[in-house]
Amino acid sequence: MLIREIMSTDVSYVDTSTSIPEVAKIMKQKDIGAVPVLQNGNLVGIITDRDIIIRAVADNKDVNTITAEQIMTVDPVSIEENSDVDKATELMGEYQVKRLPVMKNGRLVGMVSLGDIAIENIHIDEAGEALSGISQGIRH
């Protein structure tokens, strides 16, 4: 199965100058945990709910004055829309991420999440392997 068959195409994104409260509002409205960051139409970063907590709130930064560019993950791992789902799960496990921007000819066309993969019955094992890779650094 190809990524384009399971990806979300209704992607909300922000510019590098977008304020953190605006990013958080988008996350709340869309019920999402990650927002791609574009500059001049090019993917330059991704900002997650965890980025907001770890890189802004926990560091006592004024969330009303900092921008997405200041706390985003630069050059996020992405995947091409014609890639196989197996490739996505490999990338998720290797880079310990749950979401990947999906690209076509260098442009953002979608997002694919571990959840998107997990709901496809034929990819339950791959989703489990990706989750195992993502969770490697977690200690209980």
PyMOL CGO cylinders between C-alpha atoms (Angstrom):
from pymol import cmd
from pymol.cgo import CYLINDER

trace = [
    CYLINDER, 0.00, 0.00, 0.00, 1.26, 3.46, -0.87, 0.3, 1, 1, 1, 1, 1, 1,
    CYLINDER, 1.26, 3.46, -0.87, 1.40, 6.45, 1.47, 0.3, 1, 1, 1, 1, 1, 1,
    CYLINDER, 1.40, 6.45, 1.47, -0.89, 8.49, -0.78, 0.3, 1, 1, 1, 1, 1, 1,
    CYLINDER, -0.89, 8.49, -0.78, -3.64, 5.93, -0.17, 0.3, 1, 1, 1, 1, 1, 1,
    CYLINDER, -3.64, 5.93, -0.17, -3.73, 6.47, 3.60, 0.3, 1, 1, 1, 1, 1, 1,
    CYLINDER, -3.73, 6.47, 3.60, -2.35, 9.98, 4.18, 0.3, 1, 1, 1, 1, 1, 1,
    CYLINDER, -2.35, 9.98, 4.18, -4.40, 12.94, 5.34, 0.3, 1, 1, 1, 1, 1, 1,
    CYLINDER, -4.40, 12.94, 5.34, -4.60, 15.58, 2.63, 0.3, 1, 1, 1, 1, 1, 1,
    CYLINDER, -4.60, 15.58, 2.63, -6.33, 18.33, 4.63, 0.3, 1, 1, 1, 1, 1, 1,
    CYLINDER, -6.33, 18.33, 4.63, -3.06, 19.62, 6.06, 0.3, 1, 1, 1, 1, 1, 1,
    CYLINDER, -3.06, 19.62, 6.06, -2.91, 22.73, 8.20, 0.3, 1, 1, 1, 1, 1, 1,
    CYLINDER, -2.91, 22.73, 8.20, 0.48, 24.43, 8.19, 0.3, 1, 1, 1, 1, 1, 1,
    CYLINDER, 0.48, 24.43, 8.19, 2.06, 27.60, 9.52, 0.3, 1, 1, 1, 1, 1, 1,
    CYLINDER, 2.06, 27.60, 9.52, 4.73, 30.05, 8.45, 0.3, 1, 1, 1, 1, 1, 1,
    CYLINDER, 4.73, 30.05, 8.45, 7.99, 30.45, 10.37, 0.3, 1, 1, 1, 1, 1, 1,
    CYLINDER, 7.99, 30.45, 10.37, 6.71, 33.73, 11.85, 0.3, 1, 1, 1, 1, 1, 1,
    CYLINDER, 6.71, 33.73, 11.85, 3.49, 32.24, 13.27, 0.3, 1, 1, 1, 1, 1, 1,
    CYLINDER, 3.49, 32.24, 13.27, 3.06, 32.80, 17.00, 0.3, 1, 1, 1, 1, 1, 1,
    CYLINDER, 3.06, 32.80, 17.00, 2.97, 29.85, 19.36, 0.3, 1, 1, 1, 1, 1, 1,
    CYLINDER, 2.97, 29.85, 19.36, -0.59, 30.60, 20.57, 0.3, 1, 1, 1, 1, 1, 1,
    CYLINDER, -0.59, 30.60, 20.57, -1.73, 30.52, 16.92, 0.3, 1, 1, 1, 1, 1, 1,
    CYLINDER, -1.73, 30.52, 16.92, 0.02, 27.17, 16.38, 0.3, 1, 1, 1, 1, 1, 1,
    CYLINDER, 0.02, 27.17, 16.38, -1.67, 25.81, 19.52, 0.3, 1, 1, 1, 1, 1, 1,
    CYLINDER, -1.67, 25.81, 19.52, -5.08, 27.07, 18.33, 0.3, 1, 1, 1, 1, 1, 1,
    CYLINDER, -5.08, 27.07, 18.33, -4.66, 25.23, 15.03, 0.3, 1, 1, 1, 1, 1, 1,
    CYLINDER, -4.66, 25.23, 15.03, -3.72, 22.06, 16.92, 0.3, 1, 1, 1, 1, 1, 1,
    CYLINDER, -3.72, 22.06, 16.92, -6.81, 22.39, 19.10, 0.3, 1, 1, 1, 1, 1, 1,
    CYLINDER, -6.81, 22.39, 19.10, -9.21, 23.21, 16.26, 0.3, 1, 1, 1, 1, 1, 1,
    CYLINDER, -9.21, 23.21, 16.26, -7.95, 20.39, 14.03, 0.3, 1, 1, 1, 1, 1, 1,
    CYLINDER, -7.95, 20.39, 14.03, -7.31, 17.93, 16.91, 0.3, 1, 1, 1, 1, 1, 1,
    CYLINDER, -7.31, 17.93, 16.91, -3.75, 17.35, 15.71, 0.3, 1, 1, 1, 1, 1, 1,
    CYLINDER, -3.75, 17.35, 15.71, -0.41, 17.11, 17.48, 0.3, 1, 1, 1, 1, 1, 1,
    CYLINDER, -0.41, 17.11, 17.48, 1.93, 18.38, 14.76, 0.3, 1, 1, 1, 1, 1, 1,
    CYLINDER, 1.93, 18.38, 14.76, 1.92, 21.23, 12.28, 0.3, 1, 1, 1, 1, 1, 1,
    CYLINDER, 1.92, 21.23, 12.28, 4.34, 21.55, 9.36, 0.3, 1, 1, 1, 1, 1, 1,
    CYLINDER, 4.34, 21.55, 9.36, 6.20, 24.85, 9.06, 0.3, 1, 1, 1, 1, 1, 1,
    CYLINDER, 6.20, 24.85, 9.06, 6.62, 26.30, 5.57, 0.3, 1, 1, 1, 1, 1, 1,
    CYLINDER, 6.62, 26.30, 5.57, 8.72, 29.16, 4.29, 0.3, 1, 1, 1, 1, 1, 1,
    CYLINDER, 8.72, 29.16, 4.29, 8.06, 30.34, 0.74, 0.3, 1, 1, 1, 1, 1, 1,
    CYLINDER, 8.06, 30.34, 0.74, 6.12, 27.12, 0.15, 0.3, 1, 1, 1, 1, 1, 1,
    CYLINDER, 6.12, 27.12, 0.15, 9.01, 24.89, 1.23, 0.3, 1, 1, 1, 1, 1, 1,
    CYLINDER, 9.01, 24.89, 1.23, 8.89, 22.57, 4.23, 0.3, 1, 1, 1, 1, 1, 1,
    CYLINDER, 8.89, 22.57, 4.23, 11.49, 23.89, 6.70, 0.3, 1, 1, 1, 1, 1, 1,
    CYLINDER, 11.49, 23.89, 6.70, 10.27, 22.42, 9.97, 0.3, 1, 1, 1, 1, 1, 1,
    CYLINDER, 10.27, 22.42, 9.97, 7.59, 20.80, 12.03, 0.3, 1, 1, 1, 1, 1, 1,
    CYLINDER, 7.59, 20.80, 12.03, 6.25, 21.88, 15.39, 0.3, 1, 1, 1, 1, 1, 1,
    CYLINDER, 6.25, 21.88, 15.39, 4.63, 19.39, 17.75, 0.3, 1, 1, 1, 1, 1, 1,
    CYLINDER, 4.63, 19.39, 17.75, 2.65, 19.77, 20.92, 0.3, 1, 1, 1, 1, 1, 1,
    CYLINDER, 2.65, 19.77, 20.92, 5.70, 18.35, 22.67, 0.3, 1, 1, 1, 1, 1, 1,
    CYLINDER, 5.70, 18.35, 22.67, 7.92, 21.05, 21.13, 0.3, 1, 1, 1, 1, 1, 1,
    CYLINDER, 7.92, 21.05, 21.13, 5.65, 23.71, 22.63, 0.3, 1, 1, 1, 1, 1, 1,
    CYLINDER, 5.65, 23.71, 22.63, 5.89, 22.13, 26.08, 0.3, 1, 1, 1, 1, 1, 1,
    CYLINDER, 5.89, 22.13, 26.08, 9.60, 21.22, 26.08, 0.3, 1, 1, 1, 1, 1, 1,
    CYLINDER, 9.60, 21.22, 26.08, 11.11, 24.08, 24.07, 0.3, 1, 1, 1, 1, 1, 1,
    CYLINDER, 11.11, 24.08, 24.07, 8.85, 26.90, 25.20, 0.3, 1, 1, 1, 1, 1, 1,
    CYLINDER, 8.85, 26.90, 25.20, 6.84, 26.32, 28.37, 0.3, 1, 1, 1, 1, 1, 1,
    CYLINDER, 6.84, 26.32, 28.37, 9.45, 24.23, 30.25, 0.3, 1, 1, 1, 1, 1, 1,
    CYLINDER, 9.45, 24.23, 30.25, 12.17, 26.74, 29.30, 0.3, 1, 1, 1, 1, 1, 1,
    CYLINDER, 12.17, 26.74, 29.30, 10.06, 29.62, 30.65, 0.3, 1, 1, 1, 1, 1, 1,
    CYLINDER, 10.06, 29.62, 30.65, 9.92, 31.35, 27.27, 0.3, 1, 1, 1, 1, 1, 1,
    CYLINDER, 9.92, 31.35, 27.27, 7.20, 33.90, 26.68, 0.3, 1, 1, 1, 1, 1, 1,
    CYLINDER, 7.20, 33.90, 26.68, 4.95, 31.92, 24.34, 0.3, 1, 1, 1, 1, 1, 1,
    CYLINDER, 4.95, 31.92, 24.34, 3.26, 35.16, 23.27, 0.3, 1, 1, 1, 1, 1, 1,
    CYLINDER, 3.26, 35.16, 23.27, 6.47, 36.54, 21.75, 0.3, 1, 1, 1, 1, 1, 1,
    CYLINDER, 6.47, 36.54, 21.75, 8.27, 33.53, 20.27, 0.3, 1, 1, 1, 1, 1, 1,
    CYLINDER, 8.27, 33.53, 20.27, 7.55, 32.11, 16.85, 0.3, 1, 1, 1, 1, 1, 1,
    CYLINDER, 7.55, 32.11, 16.85, 7.27, 28.67, 15.30, 0.3, 1, 1, 1, 1, 1, 1,
    CYLINDER, 7.27, 28.67, 15.30, 10.75, 29.09, 13.83, 0.3, 1, 1, 1, 1, 1, 1,
    CYLINDER, 10.75, 29.09, 13.83, 12.26, 29.42, 17.30, 0.3, 1, 1, 1, 1, 1, 1,
    CYLINDER, 12.26, 29.42, 17.30, 11.02, 26.08, 18.63, 0.3, 1, 1, 1, 1, 1, 1,
    CYLINDER, 11.02, 26.08, 18.63, 10.33, 23.94, 15.55, 0.3, 1, 1, 1, 1, 1, 1,
    CYLINDER, 10.33, 23.94, 15.55, 12.27, 20.85, 14.61, 0.3, 1, 1, 1, 1, 1, 1,
    CYLINDER, 12.27, 20.85, 14.61, 14.32, 21.90, 11.59, 0.3, 1, 1, 1, 1, 1, 1,
    CYLINDER, 14.32, 21.90, 11.59, 14.45, 19.77, 8.42, 0.3, 1, 1, 1, 1, 1, 1,
    CYLINDER, 14.45, 19.77, 8.42, 11.93, 17.16, 9.55, 0.3, 1, 1, 1, 1, 1, 1,
    CYLINDER, 11.93, 17.16, 9.55, 12.00, 13.64, 8.21, 0.3, 1, 1, 1, 1, 1, 1,
    CYLINDER, 12.00, 13.64, 8.21, 9.48, 13.37, 5.38, 0.3, 1, 1, 1, 1, 1, 1,
    CYLINDER, 9.48, 13.37, 5.38, 8.33, 10.79, 2.87, 0.3, 1, 1, 1, 1, 1, 1,
    CYLINDER, 8.33, 10.79, 2.87, 7.27, 10.83, -0.77, 0.3, 1, 1, 1, 1, 1, 1,
    CYLINDER, 7.27, 10.83, -0.77, 3.61, 10.10, -1.52, 0.3, 1, 1, 1, 1, 1, 1,
    CYLINDER, 3.61, 10.10, -1.52, 4.50, 7.16, -3.77, 0.3, 1, 1, 1, 1, 1, 1,
    CYLINDER, 4.50, 7.16, -3.77, 6.53, 5.44, -1.06, 0.3, 1, 1, 1, 1, 1, 1,
    CYLINDER, 6.53, 5.44, -1.06, 5.32, 2.21, 0.47, 0.3, 1, 1, 1, 1, 1, 1,
    CYLINDER, 5.32, 2.21, 0.47, 3.84, 2.17, 3.96, 0.3, 1, 1, 1, 1, 1, 1,
    CYLINDER, 3.84, 2.17, 3.96, 6.71, -0.09, 5.05, 0.3, 1, 1, 1, 1, 1, 1,
    CYLINDER, 6.71, -0.09, 5.05, 9.13, 2.76, 4.33, 0.3, 1, 1, 1, 1, 1, 1,
    CYLINDER, 9.13, 2.76, 4.33, 7.09, 5.08, 6.55, 0.3, 1, 1, 1, 1, 1, 1,
    CYLINDER, 7.09, 5.08, 6.55, 7.16, 2.67, 9.46, 0.3, 1, 1, 1, 1, 1, 1,
    CYLINDER, 7.16, 2.67, 9.46, 10.92, 2.24, 9.05, 0.3, 1, 1, 1, 1, 1, 1,
    CYLINDER, 10.92, 2.24, 9.05, 11.43, 6.02, 9.13, 0.3, 1, 1, 1, 1, 1, 1,
    CYLINDER, 11.43, 6.02, 9.13, 9.13, 6.44, 12.12, 0.3, 1, 1, 1, 1, 1, 1,
    CYLINDER, 9.13, 6.44, 12.12, 11.00, 3.80, 14.08, 0.3, 1, 1, 1, 1, 1, 1,
    CYLINDER, 11.00, 3.80, 14.08, 14.45, 5.00, 13.07, 0.3, 1, 1, 1, 1, 1, 1,
    CYLINDER, 14.45, 5.00, 13.07, 13.80, 8.68, 13.81, 0.3, 1, 1, 1, 1, 1, 1,
    CYLINDER, 13.80, 8.68, 13.81, 11.38, 8.05, 16.72, 0.3, 1, 1, 1, 1, 1, 1,
    CYLINDER, 11.38, 8.05, 16.72, 8.54, 10.12, 15.25, 0.3, 1, 1, 1, 1, 1, 1,
    CYLINDER, 8.54, 10.12, 15.25, 4.81, 9.42, 15.01, 0.3, 1, 1, 1, 1, 1, 1,
    CYLINDER, 4.81, 9.42, 15.01, 4.04, 11.69, 12.07, 0.3, 1, 1, 1, 1, 1, 1,
    CYLINDER, 4.04, 11.69, 12.07, 5.63, 12.33, 8.68, 0.3, 1, 1, 1, 1, 1, 1,
    CYLINDER, 5.63, 12.33, 8.68, 5.01, 15.16, 6.23, 0.3, 1, 1, 1, 1, 1, 1,
    CYLINDER, 5.01, 15.16, 6.23, 4.22, 13.70, 2.81, 0.3, 1, 1, 1, 1, 1, 1,
    CYLINDER, 4.22, 13.70, 2.81, 5.86, 15.30, -0.21, 0.3, 1, 1, 1, 1, 1, 1,
    CYLINDER, 5.86, 15.30, -0.21, 5.31, 15.35, -3.97, 0.3, 1, 1, 1, 1, 1, 1,
    CYLINDER, 5.31, 15.35, -3.97, 7.89, 17.05, -6.17, 0.3, 1, 1, 1, 1, 1, 1,
    CYLINDER, 7.89, 17.05, -6.17, 9.27, 18.93, -3.17, 0.3, 1, 1, 1, 1, 1, 1,
    CYLINDER, 9.27, 18.93, -3.17, 5.89, 20.23, -2.03, 0.3, 1, 1, 1, 1, 1, 1,
    CYLINDER, 5.89, 20.23, -2.03, 3.85, 19.27, 1.02, 0.3, 1, 1, 1, 1, 1, 1,
    CYLINDER, 3.85, 19.27, 1.02, 0.76, 17.30, -0.02, 0.3, 1, 1, 1, 1, 1, 1,
    CYLINDER, 0.76, 17.30, -0.02, -0.21, 15.47, 3.14, 0.3, 1, 1, 1, 1, 1, 1,
    CYLINDER, -0.21, 15.47, 3.14, 0.62, 14.00, 6.52, 0.3, 1, 1, 1, 1, 1, 1,
    CYLINDER, 0.62, 14.00, 6.52, 0.76, 10.37, 7.58, 0.3, 1, 1, 1, 1, 1, 1,
    CYLINDER, 0.76, 10.37, 7.58, 0.67, 9.27, 11.19, 0.3, 1, 1, 1, 1, 1, 1,
    CYLINDER, 0.67, 9.27, 11.19, 1.27, 6.07, 13.04, 0.3, 1, 1, 1, 1, 1, 1,
    CYLINDER, 1.27, 6.07, 13.04, -2.49, 6.03, 13.65, 0.3, 1, 1, 1, 1, 1, 1,
    CYLINDER, -2.49, 6.03, 13.65, -3.18, 6.18, 9.90, 0.3, 1, 1, 1, 1, 1, 1,
    CYLINDER, -3.18, 6.18, 9.90, -1.02, 3.10, 9.46, 0.3, 1, 1, 1, 1, 1, 1,
    CYLINDER, -1.02, 3.10, 9.46, -2.41, 1.26, 12.48, 0.3, 1, 1, 1, 1, 1, 1,
    CYLINDER, -2.41, 1.26, 12.48, -6.02, 1.44, 11.26, 0.3, 1, 1, 1, 1, 1, 1,
    CYLINDER, -6.02, 1.44, 11.26, -5.09, -0.41, 8.08, 0.3, 1, 1, 1, 1, 1, 1,
    CYLINDER, -5.09, -0.41, 8.08, -5.48, -4.06, 9.11, 0.3, 1, 1, 1, 1, 1, 1,
    CYLINDER, -5.48, -4.06, 9.11, -2.80, -5.24, 6.70, 0.3, 1, 1, 1, 1, 1, 1,
    CYLINDER, -2.80, -5.24, 6.70, -0.23, -2.98, 8.39, 0.3, 1, 1, 1, 1, 1, 1,
    CYLINDER, -0.23, -2.98, 8.39, -0.81, -3.72, 12.07, 0.3, 1, 1, 1, 1, 1, 1,
    CYLINDER, -0.81, -3.72, 12.07, 2.55, -5.49, 12.41, 0.3, 1, 1, 1, 1, 1, 1,
    CYLINDER, 2.55, -5.49, 12.41, 4.41, -2.60, 10.75, 0.3, 1, 1, 1, 1, 1, 1,
    CYLINDER, 4.41, -2.60, 10.75, 2.68, -0.09, 13.05, 0.3, 1, 1, 1, 1, 1, 1,
    CYLINDER, 2.68, -0.09, 13.05, 3.74, -2.17, 16.04, 0.3, 1, 1, 1, 1, 1, 1,
    CYLINDER, 3.74, -2.17, 16.04, 7.33, -2.28, 14.83, 0.3, 1, 1, 1, 1, 1, 1,
    CYLINDER, 7.33, -2.28, 14.83, 7.35, 1.50, 14.33, 0.3, 1, 1, 1, 1, 1, 1,
    CYLINDER, 7.35, 1.50, 14.33, 5.91, 2.05, 17.80, 0.3, 1, 1, 1, 1, 1, 1,
    CYLINDER, 5.91, 2.05, 17.80, 8.59, -0.22, 19.24, 0.3, 1, 1, 1, 1, 1, 1,
    CYLINDER, 8.59, -0.22, 19.24, 11.26, 1.89, 17.53, 0.3, 1, 1, 1, 1, 1, 1,
    CYLINDER, 11.26, 1.89, 17.53, 9.68, 5.13, 18.67, 0.3, 1, 1, 1, 1, 1, 1,
    CYLINDER, 9.68, 5.13, 18.67, 9.51, 3.88, 22.26, 0.3, 1, 1, 1, 1, 1, 1,
    CYLINDER, 9.51, 3.88, 22.26, 13.12, 2.66, 22.50, 0.3, 1, 1, 1, 1, 1, 1,
    CYLINDER, 13.12, 2.66, 22.50, 14.28, 5.65, 24.51, 0.3, 1, 1, 1, 1, 1, 1,
    CYLINDER, 14.28, 5.65, 24.51, 11.46, 5.38, 27.06, 0.3, 1, 1, 1, 1, 1, 1,
    CYLINDER, 11.46, 5.38, 27.06, 12.30, 3.85, 30.43, 0.3, 1, 1, 1, 1, 1, 1,
    CYLINDER, 12.30, 3.85, 30.43, 9.73, 2.87, 33.05, 0.3, 1, 1, 1, 1, 1, 1,
]
cmd.load_cgo(trace, "trace")
